[in-house]
């Protein structure tokens, strides 16, 4: 099963990893560690809550005005 991962830099260092299909979130010091932790967290989640995939998430961006 192929799932999505969104990684963002954490303020304290490392990365926060999020899987939009399940909502699982974790972190790691490196991209590789964050992905490994996300895989493990998502596997545990899916053991309890099986997933029926309807489609892949769409990742895009948008802009907002700068605030002072």
C-alpha positions in Angstrom: 0.0 0.0 0.0 1.4 3.4 -1.0 0.5 6.3 1.3 1.5 10.0 1.4 3.9 11.7 3.8 4.2 15.4 4.4 7.4 16.4 6.2 8.0 19.9 7.7 11.0 21.2 9.6 10.3 21.3 13.4 11.2 24.5 15.2 13.4 22.5 17.7 15.2 20.7 14.9 14.4 17.6 12.9 11.2 17.0 11.1 7.5 16.5 11.8 6.0 13.8 9.5 2.2 13.6 8.8 0.2 11.0 6.9 -3.0 12.7 5.5 -4.8 9.5 4.8 -4.8 8.4 8.4 -3.9 11.5 10.3 -0.9 9.9 12.0 1.8 12.3 12.9 5.3 11.7 14.3 8.8 13.2 14.2 12.4 12.4 13.7 15.9 14.0 13.7 16.4 13.2 10.0 14.1 12.8 7.0 14.8 9.0 7.1 14.1 8.7 10.8 10.9 10.7 10.5 9.7 8.5 7.6 10.6 5.3 9.5 8.7 6.6 12.6 5.7 7.6 10.4 5.7 4.1 8.7 5.6 2.5 12.2 2.9 4.8 13.6 0.8 4.3 10.5 1.1 0.5 10.5 0.0 0.5 14.2 -2.9 2.8 13.4 -4.0 0.6 10.5 -4.0 -2.5 12.6 -6.7 -0.9 14.7 -8.5 1.1 12.1 -8.3 -0.5 8.6 -8.4 2.0 5.7 -10.3 2.0 2.5 -8.5 4.4 0.2 -10.8 6.5 -1.9 -8.1 8.5 -3.7 -4.7 10.1 -3.1 -4.5 13.5 -1.3 -3.7 16.5 -3.4 -0.8 18.6 -2.1 -0.9 22.2 -3.2 -0.2 25.6 -1.8 -1.9 29.0 -1.4 -0.9 32.5 -0.4 -2.1 34.9 2.3 -1.1 38.5 2.8 1.9 39.2 5.0 1.0 40.3 8.5 3.2 42.5 10.6 
